[in-house]
Amino acid sequence: MSLFQRYPDIHPAHYRIGTWAWLAHRVTGVAIAGYLAAHIIVISTALAGGASFNQVLAGLQRPLFLAFDIILIGVILYHALNGFRILLFDLGVGVRQQKPLFWGLMGAGVVVFVLMALFILPFVLGRPLK
């Protein structure tokens, strides 16, 4: 007997939007912490000299890494907007309207994400950075 058969309520199919928002908030928080560690490692290459740092930065301007920047924008937007929603709840604002507040903030986040992605996309597709 599997764990999901023994405890059917823990199966992801039974999760509501609040559970998914909680889980995604934790995952994006870990992703941001991982990015911060990578960022510190990249910046620390400046200690090896300007040529080494410039070589690393040149590698990070490739389209693949610019595509990761688009993903990072989405991760940060979600984490920030959901964190703002949680802060509002802590202040007692919107507690009875959790779903509409969540979807409203996520809608605003999608608009901002699309605008920022449209700005970065030409560089991902090969337009040189200057």
ZAMARGU-4260 file (C-alpha; in steps of 0.2 Angstrom, whole numbers, plus 5000, padded with zeros to 4 digits):
<rodrens>
0) 5000/5000/5000 | 5007/5017/4995 | 5008/5032/5006 | 4995/5041/4995 | 4983/5026/4996
5) 4986/5026/5015 | 4984/5045/5017 | 4974/5051/5002 | 4973/5069/5008 | 4992/5072/5005
10) 4991/5068/4987 | 4995/5083/4976 | 4978/5081/4967 | 4969/5086/4983 | 4979/5102/4986
15) 4970/5119/4984 | 4977/5135/4978 | 4983/5140/4995 | 4994/5124/4997 | 5001/5127/4979
20) 5005/5145/4983 | 5013/5140/4999 | 5024/5127/4991 | 5028/5138/4976 | 5033/5152/4989
25) 5045/5140/4997 | 5053/5133/4981 | 5055/5151/4974 | 5063/5156/4990 | 5076/5142/4989
30) 5079/5146/4970 | 5082/5164/4975 | 5095/5159/4988 | 5103/5148/4976 | 5104/5162/4963
35) 5112/5173/4977 | 5125/5160/4980 | 5129/5159/4962 | 5130/5178/4960 | 5142/5179/4975
40) 5153/5166/4966 | 5153/5175/4950 | 5156/5192/4958 | 5171/5184/4968 | 5180/5180/4951
45) 5184/5199/4951 | 5197/5195/4965 | 5206/5184/4952 | 5208/5200/4941 | 5199/5210/4928
50) 5203/5199/4914 | 5195/5184/4923 | 5180/5193/4928 | 5177/5200/4910 | 5179/5182/4903
55) 5165/5176/4916 | 5154/5190/4911 | 5156/5187/4893 | 5151/5169/4896 | 5135/5175/4905
60) 5130/5186/4891 | 5126/5171/4880 | 5107/5168/4875 | 5106/5153/4887 | 5110/5163/4902
65) 5099/5178/4897 | 5085/5165/4896 | 5089/5161/4914 | 5087/5179/4918 | 5069/5179/4911
70) 5065/5164/4922 | 5074/5173/4937 | 5062/5188/4934 | 5047/5177/4935 | 5053/5168/4951
75) 5057/5185/4960 | 5040/5192/4954 | 5031/5177/4961 | 5040/5177/4977 | 5039/5196/4980
80) 5020/5197/4976 | 5015/5182/4986 | 5026/5189/5000 | 5017/5205/4999 | 5000/5195/5000
85) 5006/5186/5015 | 5011/5203/5023 | 4994/5210/5020 | 4986/5195/5029 | 4998/5198/5043
90) 4991/5215/5044 | 4973/5209/5043 | 4970/5215/5026 | 4961/5204/5013 | 4960/5189/5024
95) 4943/5185/5018 | 4947/5188/5000 | 4963/5177/4999 | 4959/5169/4982 | 4954/5185/4973
100) 4969/5194/4980 | 4981/5180/4975 | 4974/5179/4957 | 4974/5198/4956 | 4993/5199/4961
105) 4997/5185/4950 | 4989/5194/4936 | 4998/5209/4939 | 5014/5199/4940 | 5011/5191/4923
110) 5008/5208/4915 | 5025/5214/4922 | 5034/5198/4918 | 5028/5198/4900 | 5033/5216/4898
115) 5051/5212/4905 | 5052/5196/4895 | 5048/5206/4879 | 5062/5218/4883 | 5075/5204/4886
120) 5069/5192/4872 | 5078/5201/4858 | 5094/5198/4867 | 5090/5180/4870 | 5087/5178/4852
125) 5105/5185/4848 | 5104/5204/4848 | 5121/5209/4855 | 5121/5218/4872 | 5130/5235/4872
</rodrens>
